[in-house]
Structure formats: structure tokens, C-alpha cells
Amino acid sequence: MNSVGCPKEGQREKKARAWAILKALKAAYPGAKTELKHSNPFQLLVATVLSAQATDKSVNEATPALFARFPDPQALAEATPEEVEPYIRRIGLYRTKAKNLVALARRLVEEHGGEVPRDKRALMKLPGVGWKTATVVLGAAFGVPGIAVDTHVARLARRLCLSLAKAPERVGAELEALFPKEEWVFVHHALVLHGRYVCLARKPRCGVCSLAPYCPSRQG
């Protein structure tokens, strides 16, 4: 065991354990997908930007009215941040997010013909879009392989001793080295759901966890 309780294992052993974890995730979350409500890539991009430091529930409560008023990049690009704020006031950092959403929409209209780009570098140049958001949108909207790392995925990666890295991009890269490329998008969504409902931050529900047999951090 190392200082955080992880067993000493080679990459081959870790990969075998990762495949067992994948099988368990497949059984537990066969249709895993984002819980952010959306009907097109633009709505997913907006919802994902809004979800930073906020719950999916709060975002889903706000977006129906927001999308009804601003249904596409053109409509949002013509707005002011002050016009957007009332629709997202209950979401954390709403003033900053309103500014980013308007600027993001204008960039989509001016540089991408009103379409969400399928290129990660292009996405990350948009206001309010970082590596995690770009990876989520590319995977959920376009099926581009990638394991985005949020707080849930980072926590599970550490508890499962699959990655002890701190930087999200590094955690993602180490997870991608363990799982088949065609499963990367699924792994992200499944780990998010497992972290949200089972492997909780304060009191993990190890007694009902399907990953417990493969988890060095399990309790009890």
C-alpha cells in the first residue's frame, strides 16, 4: 500500500481491475448519459457552462425558460448579459455566466456560423469553456471519445486507485489509458452517476456499491 492506501500494482494489474470496474458499471448504468436536459449541441453547451460549480438540478430548473427565450446562438448573441441574468439568477456565479454565455453565442455566430464546433481547441477558445466542458460536449453531443473529469470522476478515480493525479487533464489521461477508447464517454457518465448517487463525498454507500469488490478504499 502507498500513502493513500492504494495497493502496489503494475499497469497490467490495474488495467485488469479497470475492466472489471467497467463491467460492473455497464451492469449498473447500461444507459448512462448526462442528466443535463438538452435537445441539441448548443443547449448542451450552454447547460454545461452553467453547471460549473452548480448542480445539474438547478441548471435543469433554469434552462427551459432560458431556451424558450433564447432558442439558438443568434437569439442569445443579440441579448445583453442583463437580459440573461434573470433566467439563471438561482445558479451560482450567474452574472459571470451570463456574460460568458452572451460572448460565447456571439463567437459561435461570428466564427462558426452559429454551430457548435466539433474541435476541442475551438471549443476551448469560447468564453466560459474549459477542458472539462469541451470534453463533455464533444462526447455527449458528437460521440467524440474522451473522459471528462469533474469532482465526481476525480473522487472515484482516487478512491478506486485508478489515478492519484490532481490535475483533471492528467486524471483523464490516466483513466483513458485503462479503458477501451470506445467506452470513454460511457465511463465518464457512469462514474458521474456513481459518484452522485453511491460513492458520495462524505458518506460513501459502500454496502450497496457494485464496485466495492474492486475498490481498495471500500469501508466495512
N, C-alpha and C positions, 0 to 999 in steps of 0.2 A: 504493500500500500504506500502511496505517496502522502504528502502533507494534507491533502484534501480527501483522503480515504479512497482513492481510486486504485484499483489493482494494477500491478505492473504487467502489461500485456503488449505483445507485438501488434503491428498493424494488421496482420492476418487474423489474429485472435479478435481484435477489436472489430474488424470487418465482419467476421462471422457473427459476433454478438449484434452488430448493427442490422444484419439481415434478419436475425431472429426478432429484433425490435420492429423491423419493417413488417414482418409477417403478422405480429401482434397488432400493429397499428392498422393494417389492412382489415383485420377481423373486427376491430373496434370502431373504425371510422371509414367504412368502404366508400362512402361518397363525400369524403372531406373536401370542403371548399370554403372560401371566405364567407364570413357571416355579414359582411358589409353589403347592404342591399343596393343593387345597381342593375341597369339594363343595357349598358354599353360601356366601352372603354373610357369614355370621357367621364361618365358618372362614377366609375370605379376609381379613376384617378383623383377626382375631387373628394370622394369619400375617404380614400386612403390618406390624402393630405390632411383631412380633418381629423383622422383617427390618431394622429400623433399626440401622445400624452392625453388621450381621451379614450373612453370606452366605445366599443362598436355600438352598444345600445344607445348611447347619447347621440352618436352620429346618425344612426338609423332613424331616430326620432326627428332629427332636423332635416334630413335630405329630401323627404317627399315634397315639402313646401319649397325648399330651395330649388329643386329640379323643376318644379312646376313653374316657378318664376323665371328661372334661368336654365332652359332645357338643353342648351348647346353652347359651345365655346363662343359663338358670335354674340349671343344674348348676354353672356357673362362678361365678355370683353367690353361691351358698351355700358356696363354698370360702373358705379363707383364703390369703393370699399364700404362707404357709409350705407349704401343701399343693400349690401350683402350682410352686414353685421346683424341686423335683427333676426335673420333666419338661422344664425349659428351662435347666438348670444349665450346659449347654455353650454356650449362646448369650450373647453379650456383654450386660452390664448386666441380667442375669437377675433380680436382686432388684427393681430398679425396674420392670422389665417385668411381673413377677408382680403387684406392687401395682397397676399400671395396668390389667392385664387383669381382675383381680377387680373393681376400681372401675368399669371400662368395662362389664362384664357387669351389674353392679348397676344402672347407669344405663340400660342397654338394657331391663332388666326393669321398672324403676320408671317410666321416662318414655316408652318406646317399645313397650311391650307385647311385649318380647322380640325385636323385629325391628330389623334394621339400617336406620336412616333413609336415605332417598334424597336428603336435602338436605345440601349441603356444610356450611352453618353448623351444623346439628345434629350432623353427624359431628365437626366440629372442636371441639365442646364436650365430646366424650368424652375421658377420660383417655388420654394417650399418642397421640392422633390429631392430627396437624398437617395443613397444607395438602397436602403431598405424599401422605400416606396417604389422606386423604379423596378426593383426585383419582383415585388408583389404584383404590380400592374402588368409587367411583361408575362409573368407566369399565369395569373388568373384571367387576363384578358386575351392573351395571344398564345398561351401554352409554351412560352419560351422557358427552357429549363433553368432552374435556379432555386436555391434555398435562402429565402429572406430570413433575417434574424431579428425578431422583436424580443421583448422581455421574456415572453413565454418560451420561445425557442432557445434563447440563451440559457435560461434557468434549467431547462430539461437537458440541454447538451452537457451542462456541467454536472448535474445530478446523475446522469446516465454515464458520465465519464467518457463521453464521445469527443468533447473538446473542452479544454480549460482556458482557451484564449479569451481575451477580454474584448478585443475589437470585433464588432459584428461581422465585418467583412472576413476576418480571419476565421471566426467560428463557422461562417457559411462555407468557406473553402474547405475546412477540415471535415465538415459534415458531408459535403459533396464528394469528398474522396472516399467516403464509406458507403454511400448508397448509389444504386444504379441511376444514371442520368435521367432516364425516362420516369423516375419516381421522385425527382427532386421537388417538383411543385406539390405533389401529394404529401411528401414528408413535411414540408413547411406547414401546410394547412392542418395535417393530422397532429403535429406537435403543438400547434397553437391551440387546437381544441382540447388536447390532453392537458395542457398547462392551464387552460381556462377552467376546466371542469373536474379534473382529477388531481394532477400534480400541482396543487395550489402553492402559492409562495410561502404562506405562513404555516399552514397545516396540510401537508400533502396527504391524500387519502390512499395510503399505501395498501390498506386492507382490501381495497376494491380495484387496485391498479393492475391492468393486464400486462404492464411492462415490468412489474416487480421481480419476476424471475431473472431478469437480465439487468437489474439496477443495483449497482454497488452501494447506493445511498439509501436503499429502502429501510424503513423503520418497522420494527416488530417482526 
